[in-house]
Amino acid sequence: MQTVVIDIINNKAIKLLQDLELLQLIRVRKEKQSQADSVDWEGKYKGAMTKQPLTEIDNQLNELRNEWE
């Protein structure tokens, strides 16, 4: 048995693959998302920003908004 990975370009191909599976010529399996493909966003950006008082954040936002005016 050989394993082949294909990319579906047109949804009509899914119907064709299902027909081949009914004829017991192939077996269609859905691939699980690998751990390498998923991104750990929390771990990636944890500690990227320091805690600031709300007044300081408000002042920064107001400065940014005023720059656009």
CHARMM internal coordinates of N, CA and C (Angstrom, degrees):
IC EDIT
DIST 1 N 1 CA 1.4506
DIST 1 CA 1 C 1.5249
ANGL 1 N 1 CA 1 C 108.45
DIST 1 C 2 N 1.3259
ANGL 1 CA 1 C 2 N 116.52
DIHE 1 N 1 CA 1 C 2 N 139.83
DIST 2 N 2 CA 1.4577
ANGL 1 C 2 N 2 CA 123.29
DIHE 1 CA 1 C 2 N 2 CA 177.41
DIST 2 CA 2 C 1.5179
ANGL 2 N 2 CA 2 C 109.35
DIHE 1 C 2 N 2 CA 2 C -112.96
DIST 2 C 3 N 1.3168
ANGL 2 CA 2 C 3 N 116.17
DIHE 2 N 2 CA 2 C 3 N 148.16
DIST 3 N 3 CA 1.4558
ANGL 2 C 3 N 3 CA 122.05
DIHE 2 CA 2 C 3 N 3 CA 175.35
DIST 3 CA 3 C 1.5155
ANGL 3 N 3 CA 3 C 108.27
DIHE 2 C 3 N 3 CA 3 C -111.82
DIST 3 C 4 N 1.3315
ANGL 3 CA 3 C 4 N 115.04
DIHE 3 N 3 CA 3 C 4 N 129.51
DIST 4 N 4 CA 1.4610
ANGL 3 C 4 N 4 CA 121.25
DIHE 3 CA 3 C 4 N 4 CA -178.76
DIST 4 CA 4 C 1.5209
ANGL 4 N 4 CA 4 C 107.70
DIHE 3 C 4 N 4 CA 4 C -129.50
DIST 4 C 5 N 1.3160
ANGL 4 CA 4 C 5 N 116.64
DIHE 4 N 4 CA 4 C 5 N 135.25
DIST 5 N 5 CA 1.4619
ANGL 4 C 5 N 5 CA 121.71
DIHE 4 CA 4 C 5 N 5 CA 176.14
DIST 5 CA 5 C 1.5216
ANGL 5 N 5 CA 5 C 107.82
DIHE 4 C 5 N 5 CA 5 C -101.33
DIST 5 C 6 N 1.3347
ANGL 5 CA 5 C 6 N 116.40
DIHE 5 N 5 CA 5 C 6 N 129.81
DIST 6 N 6 CA 1.4648
ANGL 5 C 6 N 6 CA 120.51
DIHE 5 CA 5 C 6 N 6 CA -179.63
DIST 6 CA 6 C 1.5251
ANGL 6 N 6 CA 6 C 109.46
DIHE 5 C 6 N 6 CA 6 C -126.13
DIST 6 C 7 N 1.3134
ANGL 6 CA 6 C 7 N 115.76
DIHE 6 N 6 CA 6 C 7 N 154.66
DIST 7 N 7 CA 1.4596
ANGL 6 C 7 N 7 CA 122.34
DIHE 6 CA 6 C 7 N 7 CA 173.79
DIST 7 CA 7 C 1.5202
ANGL 7 N 7 CA 7 C 107.59
DIHE 6 C 7 N 7 CA 7 C -106.80
DIST 7 C 8 N 1.3160
ANGL 7 CA 7 C 8 N 116.90
DIHE 7 N 7 CA 7 C 8 N 125.77
DIST 8 N 8 CA 1.4598
ANGL 7 C 8 N 8 CA 122.19
DIHE 7 CA 7 C 8 N 8 CA 179.24
DIST 8 CA 8 C 1.5272
ANGL 8 N 8 CA 8 C 108.45
DIHE 7 C 8 N 8 CA 8 C -81.74
DIST 8 C 9 N 1.3111
ANGL 8 CA 8 C 9 N 116.73
DIHE 8 N 8 CA 8 C 9 N 118.76
DIST 9 N 9 CA 1.4595
ANGL 8 C 9 N 9 CA 121.85
DIHE 8 CA 8 C 9 N 9 CA 179.51
DIST 9 CA 9 C 1.5228
ANGL 9 N 9 CA 9 C 110.51
DIHE 8 C 9 N 9 CA 9 C -96.12
DIST 9 C 10 N 1.3156
ANGL 9 CA 9 C 10 N 116.60
DIHE 9 N 9 CA 9 C 10 N -35.50
DIST 10 N 10 CA 1.4558
ANGL 9 C 10 N 10 CA 122.19
DIHE 9 CA 9 C 10 N 10 CA -177.86
DIST 10 CA 10 C 1.5279
ANGL 10 N 10 CA 10 C 107.94
DIHE 9 C 10 N 10 CA 10 C -127.66
DIST 10 C 11 N 1.3236
ANGL 10 CA 10 C 11 N 116.71
DIHE 10 N 10 CA 10 C 11 N 136.31
DIST 11 N 11 CA 1.4702
ANGL 10 C 11 N 11 CA 120.96
DIHE 10 CA 10 C 11 N 11 CA -178.07
DIST 11 CA 11 C 1.5234
ANGL 11 N 11 CA 11 C 113.27
DIHE 10 C 11 N 11 CA 11 C -63.15
DIST 11 C 12 N 1.3331
ANGL 11 CA 11 C 12 N 117.78
DIHE 11 N 11 CA 11 C 12 N -19.07
DIST 12 N 12 CA 1.4603
ANGL 11 C 12 N 12 CA 120.38
DIHE 11 CA 11 C 12 N 12 CA 177.18
DIST 12 CA 12 C 1.5292
ANGL 12 N 12 CA 12 C 110.89
DIHE 11 C 12 N 12 CA 12 C -64.30
DIST 12 C 13 N 1.3234
ANGL 12 CA 12 C 13 N 115.94
DIHE 12 N 12 CA 12 C 13 N -26.15
DIST 13 N 13 CA 1.4600
ANGL 12 C 13 N 13 CA 120.13
DIHE 12 CA 12 C 13 N 13 CA -179.99
DIST 13 CA 13 C 1.5265
ANGL 13 N 13 CA 13 C 111.39
DIHE 12 C 13 N 13 CA 13 C -66.56
DIST 13 C 14 N 1.3225
ANGL 13 CA 13 C 14 N 116.67
DIHE 13 N 13 CA 13 C 14 N -30.42
DIST 14 N 14 CA 1.4663
ANGL 13 C 14 N 14 CA 119.74
DIHE 13 CA 13 C 14 N 14 CA 178.88
DIST 14 CA 14 C 1.5226
ANGL 14 N 14 CA 14 C 110.05
DIHE 13 C 14 N 14 CA 14 C -63.45
DIST 14 C 15 N 1.3249
ANGL 14 CA 14 C 15 N 116.41
DIHE 14 N 14 CA 14 C 15 N -42.81
DIST 15 N 15 CA 1.4723
ANGL 14 C 15 N 15 CA 120.47
DIHE 14 CA 14 C 15 N 15 CA 178.38
DIST 15 CA 15 C 1.5246
ANGL 15 N 15 CA 15 C 110.32
DIHE 14 C 15 N 15 CA 15 C -61.96
DIST 15 C 16 N 1.3195
ANGL 15 CA 15 C 16 N 116.86
DIHE 15 N 15 CA 15 C 16 N -42.07
DIST 16 N 16 CA 1.4635
ANGL 15 C 16 N 16 CA 120.22
DIHE 15 CA 15 C 16 N 16 CA 178.54
DIST 16 CA 16 C 1.5292
ANGL 16 N 16 CA 16 C 111.24
DIHE 15 C 16 N 16 CA 16 C -62.48
DIST 16 C 17 N 1.3158
ANGL 16 CA 16 C 17 N 115.99
DIHE 16 N 16 CA 16 C 17 N -42.20
DIST 17 N 17 CA 1.4632
ANGL 16 C 17 N 17 CA 119.71
DIHE 16 CA 16 C 17 N 17 CA 178.64
DIST 17 CA 17 C 1.5264
ANGL 17 N 17 CA 17 C 111.38
DIHE 16 C 17 N 17 CA 17 C -64.83
DIST 17 C 18 N 1.3280
ANGL 17 CA 17 C 18 N 116.45
DIHE 17 N 17 CA 17 C 18 N -38.86
DIST 18 N 18 CA 1.4642
ANGL 17 C 18 N 18 CA 119.99
DIHE 17 CA 17 C 18 N 18 CA 177.71
DIST 18 CA 18 C 1.5287
ANGL 18 N 18 CA 18 C 110.63
DIHE 17 C 18 N 18 CA 18 C -64.03
DIST 18 C 19 N 1.3304
ANGL 18 CA 18 C 19 N 116.77
DIHE 18 N 18 CA 18 C 19 N -38.74
DIST 19 N 19 CA 1.4676
ANGL 18 C 19 N 19 CA 120.17
DIHE 18 CA 18 C 19 N 19 CA 177.40
DIST 19 CA 19 C 1.5347
ANGL 19 N 19 CA 19 C 111.08
DIHE 18 C 19 N 19 CA 19 C -64.15
DIST 19 C 20 N 1.3238
ANGL 19 CA 19 C 20 N 116.57
DIHE 19 N 19 CA 19 C 20 N -41.34
DIST 20 N 20 CA 1.4650
ANGL 19 C 20 N 20 CA 119.55
DIHE 19 CA 19 C 20 N 20 CA 176.91
DIST 20 CA 20 C 1.5287
ANGL 20 N 20 CA 20 C 111.49
DIHE 19 C 20 N 20 CA 20 C -64.68
DIST 20 C 21 N 1.2984
ANGL 20 CA 20 C 21 N 116.00
DIHE 20 N 20 CA 20 C 21 N -33.46
DIST 21 N 21 CA 1.4648
ANGL 20 C 21 N 21 CA 119.77
DIHE 20 CA 20 C 21 N 21 CA 178.00
DIST 21 CA 21 C 1.5283
ANGL 21 N 21 CA 21 C 110.59
DIHE 20 C 21 N 21 CA 21 C -68.88
DIST 21 C 22 N 1.3366
ANGL 21 CA 21 C 22 N 116.93
DIHE 21 N 21 CA 21 C 22 N -38.64
DIST 22 N 22 CA 1.4662
ANGL 21 C 22 N 22 CA 120.87
DIHE 21 CA 21 C 22 N 22 CA 177.52
DIST 22 CA 22 C 1.5284
ANGL 22 N 22 CA 22 C 111.21
DIHE 21 C 22 N 22 CA 22 C -63.70
DIST 22 C 23 N 1.3099
ANGL 22 CA 22 C 23 N 116.47
DIHE 22 N 22 CA 22 C 23 N -32.16
DIST 23 N 23 CA 1.4652
ANGL 22 C 23 N 23 CA 120.99
DIHE 22 CA 22 C 23 N 23 CA 177.48
DIST 23 CA 23 C 1.5340
ANGL 23 N 23 CA 23 C 111.93
DIHE 22 C 23 N 23 CA 23 C -80.43
DIST 23 C 24 N 1.3423
ANGL 23 CA 23 C 24 N 115.00
DIHE 23 N 23 CA 23 C 24 N 1.55
DIST 24 N 24 CA 1.4599
ANGL 23 C 24 N 24 CA 123.05
DIHE 23 CA 23 C 24 N 24 CA -179.51
DIST 24 CA 24 C 1.5308
ANGL 24 N 24 CA 24 C 111.83
DIHE 23 C 24 N 24 CA 24 C 58.83
DIST 24 C 25 N 1.3170
ANGL 24 CA 24 C 25 N 115.15
DIHE 24 N 24 CA 24 C 25 N 36.65
DIST 25 N 25 CA 1.4535
ANGL 24 C 25 N 25 CA 120.91
DIHE 24 CA 24 C 25 N 25 CA 175.50
DIST 25 CA 25 C 1.5303
ANGL 25 N 25 CA 25 C 111.11
DIHE 24 C 25 N 25 CA 25 C -94.21
DIST 25 C 26 N 1.3232
ANGL 25 CA 25 C 26 N 116.10
DIHE 25 N 25 CA 25 C 26 N -31.34
DIST 26 N 26 CA 1.4574
ANGL 25 C 26 N 26 CA 121.43
DIHE 25 CA 25 C 26 N 26 CA 178.58
DIST 26 CA 26 C 1.5256
ANGL 26 N 26 CA 26 C 109.35
DIHE 25 C 26 N 26 CA 26 C -138.27
DIST 26 C 27 N 1.3260
ANGL 26 CA 26 C 27 N 115.71
DIHE 26 N 26 CA 26 C 27 N 167.29
DIST 27 N 27 CA 1.4678
ANGL 26 C 27 N 27 CA 121.05
DIHE 26 CA 26 C 27 N 27 CA 173.03
DIST 27 CA 27 C 1.5257
ANGL 27 N 27 CA 27 C 105.98
DIHE 26 C 27 N 27 CA 27 C -126.09
DIST 27 C 28 N 1.3281
ANGL 27 CA 27 C 28 N 116.08
DIHE 27 N 27 CA 27 C 28 N 126.78
DIST 28 N 28 CA 1.4562
ANGL 27 C 28 N 28 CA 121.70
DIHE 27 CA 27 C 28 N 28 CA -178.86
DIST 28 CA 28 C 1.5277
ANGL 28 N 28 CA 28 C 107.86
DIHE 27 C 28 N 28 CA 28 C -97.80
DIST 28 C 29 N 1.3285
ANGL 28 CA 28 C 29 N 115.04
DIHE 28 N 28 CA 28 C 29 N 125.50
DIST 29 N 29 CA 1.4656
ANGL 28 C 29 N 29 CA 120.84
DIHE 28 CA 28 C 29 N 29 CA 176.61
DIST 29 CA 29 C 1.5112
ANGL 29 N 29 CA 29 C 108.54
DIHE 28 C 29 N 29 CA 29 C -125.74
DIST 29 C 30 N 1.3071
ANGL 29 CA 29 C 30 N 115.59
DIHE 29 N 29 CA 29 C 30 N 138.42
DIST 30 N 30 CA 1.4590
ANGL 29 C 30 N 30 CA 119.43
DIHE 29 CA 29 C 30 N 30 CA 175.34
DIST 30 CA 30 C 1.5144
ANGL 30 N 30 CA 30 C 107.47
DIHE 29 C 30 N 30 CA 30 C -85.19
DIST 30 C 31 N 1.3250
ANGL 30 CA 30 C 31 N 115.10
DIHE 30 N 30 CA 30 C 31 N 130.79
DIST 31 N 31 CA 1.4495
ANGL 30 C 31 N 31 CA 121.10
DIHE 30 CA 30 C 31 N 31 CA -178.39
DIST 31 CA 31 C 1.5290
ANGL 31 N 31 CA 31 C 109.75
DIHE 30 C 31 N 31 CA 31 C -81.59
DIST 31 C 32 N 1.3147
ANGL 31 CA 31 C 32 N 115.63
DIHE 31 N 31 CA 31 C 32 N 133.90
DIST 32 N 32 CA 1.4583
ANGL 31 C 32 N 32 CA 120.01
DIHE 31 CA 31 C 32 N 32 CA 176.28
DIST 32 CA 32 C 1.5167
ANGL 32 N 32 CA 32 C 108.72
DIHE 31 C 32 N 32 CA 32 C -73.75
DIST 32 C 33 N 1.3472
ANGL 32 CA 32 C 33 N 115.20
DIHE 32 N 32 CA 32 C 33 N 149.58
DIST 33 N 33 CA 1.4628
ANGL 32 C 33 N 33 CA 118.83
DIHE 32 CA 32 C 33 N 33 CA 178.03
DIST 33 CA 33 C 1.5180
ANGL 33 N 33 CA 33 C 107.83
DIHE 32 C 33 N 33 CA 33 C -69.83
DIST 33 C 34 N 1.3062
ANGL 33 CA 33 C 34 N 115.04
DIHE 33 N 33 CA 33 C 34 N 127.05
DIST 34 N 34 CA 1.4559
ANGL 33 C 34 N 34 CA 119.46
DIHE 33 CA 33 C 34 N 34 CA -177.72
DIST 34 CA 34 C 1.5209
ANGL 34 N 34 CA 34 C 110.67
DIHE 33 C 34 N 34 CA 34 C -75.99
DIST 34 C 35 N 1.3079
ANGL 34 CA 34 C 35 N 115.76
DIHE 34 N 34 CA 34 C 35 N 156.60
DIST 35 N 35 CA 1.4577
ANGL 34 C 35 N 35 CA 121.14
DIHE 34 CA 34 C 35 N 35 CA 179.51
DIST 35 CA 35 C 1.5209
ANGL 35 N 35 CA 35 C 111.47
DIHE 34 C 35 N 35 CA 35 C -63.97
DIST 35 C 36 N 1.3298
ANGL 35 CA 35 C 36 N 116.94
DIHE 35 N 35 CA 35 C 36 N -30.26
DIST 36 N 36 CA 1.4576
ANGL 35 C 36 N 36 CA 120.32
DIHE 35 CA 35 C 36 N 36 CA -178.59
DIST 36 CA 36 C 1.5294
ANGL 36 N 36 CA 36 C 111.44
DIHE 35 C 36 N 36 CA 36 C -68.48
DIST 36 C 37 N 1.3428
ANGL 36 CA 36 C 37 N 117.53
DIHE 36 N 36 CA 36 C 37 N -28.62
DIST 37 N 37 CA 1.4588
ANGL 36 C 37 N 37 CA 120.97
DIHE 36 CA 36 C 37 N 37 CA -178.62
DIST 37 CA 37 C 1.5237
ANGL 37 N 37 CA 37 C 112.44
DIHE 36 C 37 N 37 CA 37 C -77.97
DIST 37 C 38 N 1.3330
ANGL 37 CA 37 C 38 N 117.10
DIHE 37 N 37 CA 37 C 38 N -29.23
DIST 38 N 38 CA 1.4505
ANGL 37 C 38 N 38 CA 119.58
DIHE 37 CA 37 C 38 N 38 CA -178.59
DIST 38 CA 38 C 1.5279
ANGL 38 N 38 CA 38 C 109.63
DIHE 37 C 38 N 38 CA 38 C -81.20
DIST 38 C 39 N 1.3231
ANGL 38 CA 38 C 39 N 115.47
DIHE 38 N 38 CA 38 C 39 N 144.83
DIST 39 N 39 CA 1.4583
ANGL 38 C 39 N 39 CA 121.07
DIHE 38 CA 38 C 39 N 39 CA -176.94
DIST 39 CA 39 C 1.5192
ANGL 39 N 39 CA 39 C 108.78
DIHE 38 C 39 N 39 CA 39 C -107.42
DIST 39 C 40 N 1.3066
ANGL 39 CA 39 C 40 N 116.58
DIHE 39 N 39 CA 39 C 40 N 132.54
DIST 40 N 40 CA 1.4558
ANGL 39 C 40 N 40 CA 122.30
DIHE 39 CA 39 C 40 N 40 CA 175.75
DIST 40 CA 40 C 1.5252
ANGL 40 N 40 CA 40 C 107.86
DIHE 39 C 40 N 40 CA 40 C -87.10
DIST 40 C 41 N 1.3409
ANGL 40 CA 40 C 41 N 116.27
DIHE 40 N 40 CA 40 C 41 N 86.11
DIST 41 N 41 CA 1.4617
ANGL 40 C 41 N 41 CA 120.70
DIHE 40 CA 40 C 41 N 41 CA -174.93
DIST 41 CA 41 C 1.5221
ANGL 41 N 41 CA 41 C 111.39
DIHE 40 C 41 N 41 CA 41 C -64.06
DIST 41 C 42 N 1.3094
ANGL 41 CA 41 C 42 N 117.17
DIHE 41 N 41 CA 41 C 42 N -39.65
DIST 42 N 42 CA 1.4650
ANGL 41 C 42 N 42 CA 119.74
DIHE 41 CA 41 C 42 N 42 CA -178.47
DIST 42 CA 42 C 1.5270
ANGL 42 N 42 CA 42 C 110.46
DIHE 41 C 42 N 42 CA 42 C -63.55
DIST 42 C 43 N 1.3201
ANGL 42 CA 42 C 43 N 116.18
DIHE 42 N 42 CA 42 C 43 N -46.17
DIST 43 N 43 CA 1.4522
ANGL 42 C 43 N 43 CA 120.19
DIHE 42 CA 42 C 43 N 43 CA 179.50
DIST 43 CA 43 C 1.5189
ANGL 43 N 43 CA 43 C 112.43
DIHE 42 C 43 N 43 CA 43 C -67.31
DIST 43 C 44 N 1.3330
ANGL 43 CA 43 C 44 N 115.69
DIHE 43 N 43 CA 43 C 44 N -33.42
DIST 44 N 44 CA 1.4604
ANGL 43 C 44 N 44 CA 120.12
DIHE 43 CA 43 C 44 N 44 CA -177.73
DIST 44 CA 44 C 1.5278
ANGL 44 N 44 CA 44 C 111.89
DIHE 43 C 44 N 44 CA 44 C -68.46
DIST 44 C 45 N 1.3390
ANGL 44 CA 44 C 45 N 116.52
DIHE 44 N 44 CA 44 C 45 N -39.88
DIST 45 N 45 CA 1.4623
ANGL 44 C 45 N 45 CA 119.92
DIHE 44 CA 44 C 45 N 45 CA -174.20
DIST 45 CA 45 C 1.5246
ANGL 45 N 45 CA 45 C 113.54
DIHE 44 C 45 N 45 CA 45 C -109.48
DIST 45 C 46 N 1.3147
ANGL 45 CA 45 C 46 N 118.54
DIHE 45 N 45 CA 45 C 46 N 4.44
DIST 46 N 46 CA 1.4552
ANGL 45 C 46 N 46 CA 121.15
DIHE 45 CA 45 C 46 N 46 CA -179.53
DIST 46 CA 46 C 1.5257
ANGL 46 N 46 CA 46 C 109.11
DIHE 45 C 46 N 46 CA 46 C -63.74
DIST 46 C 47 N 1.3051
ANGL 46 CA 46 C 47 N 115.52
DIHE 46 N 46 CA 46 C 47 N 127.40
DIST 47 N 47 CA 1.4566
ANGL 46 C 47 N 47 CA 120.62
DIHE 46 CA 46 C 47 N 47 CA -179.85
DIST 47 CA 47 C 1.5100
ANGL 47 N 47 CA 47 C 113.85
DIHE 46 C 47 N 47 CA 47 C 83.58
DIST 47 C 48 N 1.3231
ANGL 47 CA 47 C 48 N 118.47
DIHE 47 N 47 CA 47 C 48 N 3.23
DIST 48 N 48 CA 1.4610
ANGL 47 C 48 N 48 CA 121.03
DIHE 47 CA 47 C 48 N 48 CA -179.13
DIST 48 CA 48 C 1.5261
ANGL 48 N 48 CA 48 C 111.17
DIHE 47 C 48 N 48 CA 48 C -72.06
DIST 48 C 49 N 1.3184
ANGL 48 CA 48 C 49 N 116.80
DIHE 48 N 48 CA 48 C 49 N -27.60
DIST 49 N 49 CA 1.4635
ANGL 48 C 49 N 49 CA 120.57
DIHE 48 CA 48 C 49 N 49 CA 178.93
DIST 49 CA 49 C 1.5234
ANGL 49 N 49 CA 49 C 108.75
DIHE 48 C 49 N 49 CA 49 C -119.30
DIST 49 C 50 N 1.3117
ANGL 49 CA 49 C 50 N 115.15
DIHE 49 N 49 CA 49 C 50 N 140.40
DIST 50 N 50 CA 1.4576
ANGL 49 C 50 N 50 CA 119.15
DIHE 49 CA 49 C 50 N 50 CA 177.49
DIST 50 CA 50 C 1.5212
ANGL 50 N 50 CA 50 C 108.63
DIHE 49 C 50 N 50 CA 50 C -91.69
DIST 50 C 51 N 1.3257
ANGL 50 CA 50 C 51 N 115.43
DIHE 50 N 50 CA 50 C 51 N 155.08
DIST 51 N 51 CA 1.4634
ANGL 50 C 51 N 51 CA 119.95
DIHE 50 CA 50 C 51 N 51 CA 178.49
DIST 51 CA 51 C 1.5183
ANGL 51 N 51 CA 51 C 108.95
DIHE 50 C 51 N 51 CA 51 C -71.33
DIST 51 C 52 N 1.3626
ANGL 51 CA 51 C 52 N 115.02
DIHE 51 N 51 CA 51 C 52 N 137.10
DIST 52 N 52 CA 1.4564
ANGL 51 C 52 N 52 CA 121.15
DIHE 51 CA 51 C 52 N 52 CA -179.80
DIST 52 CA 52 C 1.5181
ANGL 52 N 52 CA 52 C 108.54
DIHE 51 C 52 N 52 CA 52 C -131.81
DIST 52 C 53 N 1.3154
ANGL 52 CA 52 C 53 N 117.06
DIHE 52 N 52 CA 52 C 53 N 152.71
DIST 53 N 53 CA 1.4638
ANGL 52 C 53 N 53 CA 119.11
DIHE 52 CA 52 C 53 N 53 CA 174.49
DIST 53 CA 53 C 1.5267
ANGL 53 N 53 CA 53 C 110.19
DIHE 52 C 53 N 53 CA 53 C -65.35
DIST 53 C 54 N 1.3250
ANGL 53 CA 53 C 54 N 116.24
DIHE 53 N 53 CA 53 C 54 N 149.33
DIST 54 N 54 CA 1.4696
ANGL 53 C 54 N 54 CA 120.91
DIHE 53 CA 53 C 54 N 54 CA -177.98
DIST 54 CA 54 C 1.5198
ANGL 54 N 54 CA 54 C 112.29
DIHE 53 C 54 N 54 CA 54 C -59.84
DIST 54 C 55 N 1.3177
ANGL 54 CA 54 C 55 N 117.14
DIHE 54 N 54 CA 54 C 55 N -35.83
DIST 55 N 55 CA 1.4693
ANGL 54 C 55 N 55 CA 119.11
DIHE 54 CA 54 C 55 N 55 CA -179.53
DIST 55 CA 55 C 1.5251
ANGL 55 N 55 CA 55 C 110.59
DIHE 54 C 55 N 55 CA 55 C -63.92
DIST 55 C 56 N 1.3214
ANGL 55 CA 55 C 56 N 117.01
DIHE 55 N 55 CA 55 C 56 N -38.04
DIST 56 N 56 CA 1.4647
ANGL 55 C 56 N 56 CA 120.49
DIHE 55 CA 55 C 56 N 56 CA 178.83
DIST 56 CA 56 C 1.5245
ANGL 56 N 56 CA 56 C 111.09
DIHE 55 C 56 N 56 CA 56 C -66.24
DIST 56 C 57 N 1.3308
ANGL 56 CA 56 C 57 N 115.94
DIHE 56 N 56 CA 56 C 57 N -40.20
DIST 57 N 57 CA 1.4690
ANGL 56 C 57 N 57 CA 120.54
DIHE 56 CA 56 C 57 N 57 CA 177.68
DIST 57 CA 57 C 1.5199
ANGL 57 N 57 CA 57 C 110.16
DIHE 56 C 57 N 57 CA 57 C -64.81
DIST 57 C 58 N 1.3427
ANGL 57 CA 57 C 58 N 117.04
DIHE 57 N 57 CA 57 C 58 N -43.76
DIST 58 N 58 CA 1.4622
ANGL 57 C 58 N 58 CA 120.44
DIHE 57 CA 57 C 58 N 58 CA 178.21
DIST 58 CA 58 C 1.5259
ANGL 58 N 58 CA 58 C 111.19
DIHE 57 C 58 N 58 CA 58 C -60.42
DIST 58 C 59 N 1.3271
ANGL 58 CA 58 C 59 N 116.79
DIHE 58 N 58 CA 58 C 59 N -41.96
DIST 59 N 59 CA 1.4690
ANGL 58 C 59 N 59 CA 120.30
DIHE 58 CA 58 C 59 N 59 CA 179.00
DIST 59 CA 59 C 1.5273
ANGL 59 N 59 CA 59 C 110.81
DIHE 58 C 59 N 59 CA 59 C -62.61
DIST 59 C 60 N 1.3236
ANGL 59 CA 59 C 60 N 117.33
DIHE 59 N 59 CA 59 C 60 N -43.27
DIST 60 N 60 CA 1.4605
ANGL 59 C 60 N 60 CA 120.83
DIHE 59 CA 59 C 60 N 60 CA 178.98
DIST 60 CA 60 C 1.5232
ANGL 60 N 60 CA 60 C 111.41
DIHE 59 C 60 N 60 CA 60 C -62.94
DIST 60 C 61 N 1.3453
ANGL 60 CA 60 C 61 N 116.45
DIHE 60 N 60 CA 60 C 61 N -42.51
DIST 61 N 61 CA 1.4679
ANGL 60 C 61 N 61 CA 120.05
DIHE 60 CA 60 C 61 N 61 CA 178.55
DIST 61 CA 61 C 1.5216
ANGL 61 N 61 CA 61 C 111.06
DIHE 60 C 61 N 61 CA 61 C -63.47
DIST 61 C 62 N 1.3148
ANGL 61 CA 61 C 62 N 116.66
DIHE 61 N 61 CA 61 C 62 N -42.76
DIST 62 N 62 CA 1.4664
ANGL 61 C 62 N 62 CA 119.87
DIHE 61 CA 61 C 62 N 62 CA 179.28
DIST 62 CA 62 C 1.5239
ANGL 62 N 62 CA 62 C 111.04
DIHE 61 C 62 N 62 CA 62 C -63.31
DIST 62 C 63 N 1.3269
ANGL 62 CA 62 C 63 N 117.67
DIHE 62 N 62 CA 62 C 63 N -39.78
DIST 63 N 63 CA 1.4644
ANGL 62 C 63 N 63 CA 120.96
DIHE 62 CA 62 C 63 N 63 CA 176.77
DIST 63 CA 63 C 1.5235
ANGL 63 N 63 CA 63 C 111.00
DIHE 62 C 63 N 63 CA 63 C -61.75
DIST 63 C 64 N 1.3304
ANGL 63 CA 63 C 64 N 116.42
DIHE 63 N 63 CA 63 C 64 N -43.77
DIST 64 N 64 CA 1.4641
ANGL 63 C 64 N 64 CA 119.77
DIHE 63 CA 63 C 64 N 64 CA 179.23
DIST 64 CA 64 C 1.5239
ANGL 64 N 64 CA 64 C 111.40
DIHE 63 C 64 N 64 CA 64 C -63.38
DIST 64 C 65 N 1.3272
ANGL 64 CA 64 C 65 N 116.27
DIHE 64 N 64 CA 64 C 65 N -42.74
DIST 65 N 65 CA 1.4589
ANGL 64 C 65 N 65 CA 120.08
DIHE 64 CA 64 C 65 N 65 CA -179.50
DIST 65 CA 65 C 1.5185
ANGL 65 N 65 CA 65 C 110.78
DIHE 64 C 65 N 65 CA 65 C -64.98
DIST 65 C 66 N 1.3390
ANGL 65 CA 65 C 66 N 117.35
DIHE 65 N 65 CA 65 C 66 N -39.57
DIST 66 N 66 CA 1.4628
ANGL 65 C 66 N 66 CA 120.78
DIHE 65 CA 65 C 66 N 66 CA -178.78
DIST 66 CA 66 C 1.5174
ANGL 66 N 66 CA 66 C 111.92
DIHE 65 C 66 N 66 CA 66 C -68.21
DIST 66 C 67 N 1.3235
ANGL 66 CA 66 C 67 N 117.32
DIHE 66 N 66 CA 66 C 67 N -27.57
DIST 67 N 67 CA 1.4609
ANGL 66 C 67 N 67 CA 119.82
DIHE 66 CA 66 C 67 N 67 CA 178.40
DIST 67 CA 67 C 1.5207
ANGL 67 N 67 CA 67 C 111.47
DIHE 66 C 67 N 67 CA 67 C -64.76
DIST 67 C 68 N 1.3148
ANGL 67 CA 67 C 68 N 117.69
DIHE 67 N 67 CA 67 C 68 N -28.42
DIST 68 N 68 CA 1.4677
ANGL 67 C 68 N 68 CA 121.32
DIHE 67 CA 67 C 68 N 68 CA -177.82
DIST 68 CA 68 C 1.5269
ANGL 68 N 68 CA 68 C 111.51
DIHE 67 C 68 N 68 CA 68 C -81.21
DIST 68 C 69 N 1.3060
ANGL 68 CA 68 C 69 N 117.09
DIHE 68 N 68 CA 68 C 69 N -16.33
DIST 69 N 69 CA 1.4762
ANGL 68 C 69 N 69 CA 120.02
DIHE 68 CA 68 C 69 N 69 CA -177.45
DIST 69 CA 69 C 1.4930
ANGL 69 N 69 CA 69 C 111.95
DIHE 68 C 69 N 69 CA 69 C -89.15
END
COOR INIT
IC SEED 1 N 1 CA 1 C
IC BUILD
